């Protein structure tokens, strides 16, 4: 069982912004996020879309997001 739950994209994006990521640029549902010391990451989800545990784990690896940040 994964330590990551399924979660709405809106909530995941809010958590990323809280831990220091900023939206560098935006086109439609694609947002390029930037944070000092990390490579830019594309967040390509609509607000109401559900993100599954596997995708959250992958996103966490690239962004430093932890389950307690959500």
C-alpha positions as a printed Julia matrix, in Angstrom:
70×3 Matrix{Float64}:
   0.0    0.0     0.0
   1.28   3.44   -0.89
   1.76   6.17    1.69
   0.19   8.56   -0.85
  -3.6    8.96   -1.04
  -5.58   9.96   -4.13
  -6.11  13.7    -4.08
  -7.57  16.55   -6.11
  -5.02  18.46   -8.21
  -6.13  21.77   -6.65
  -5.05  20.55   -3.21
  -1.71  19.17   -4.46
  -0.89  22.45   -6.21
  -1.75  24.4    -3.04
   0.64  22.17   -1.05
   3.42  22.72   -3.59
   2.94  26.48   -3.38
   3.07  26.3     0.43
   6.44  24.52    0.39
   8.02  27.17   -1.83
   7.19  26.39   -5.45
   6.01  29.26   -7.66
   4.14  29.23  -10.97
   6.75  30.39  -13.47
   4.41  30.33  -16.46
   1.05  28.91  -17.38
  -0.72  27.77  -20.56
  -4.15  26.17  -20.22
  -3.9   23.4   -17.59
  -0.08  23.2   -17.84
   1.81  25.12  -15.18
   5.59  25.27  -15.06
   6.63  25.37  -11.41
  10.0   26.63  -10.21
  11.83  26.48   -6.87
  15.35  27.45   -5.92
  17.64  24.4    -5.97
  15.23  22.19   -7.96
  14.69  21.69  -11.69
  11.52  23.21  -13.15
   8.55  20.86  -13.08
   5.46  20.78  -15.28
   2.19  20.4   -13.38
  -0.34  19.36  -16.03
  -3.6   18.74  -14.19
  -6.98  20.43  -14.14
  -8.11  21.68  -10.71
 -10.84  19.08  -10.18
  -8.85  16.16  -11.55
  -8.01  13.32   -9.18
  -4.3   12.45   -8.93
  -3.63   8.84   -7.96
  -1.04   7.53   -5.5
   1.51   6.5    -8.15
   1.46   9.88   -9.87
   1.69  11.65   -6.51
   4.74   9.56   -5.62
   6.4   10.49   -8.92
   5.56  14.15   -8.43
   6.91  14.01   -4.87
  10.24  12.68   -6.12
  10.63  15.65   -8.46
   9.38  18.31   -6.04
  10.28  17.24   -2.51
   6.61  17.01   -1.53
   5.94  14.83    1.54
   2.64  13.25    2.66
   2.54  15.55    5.71
   2.7   18.61    3.39
  -0.75  17.73    2.08
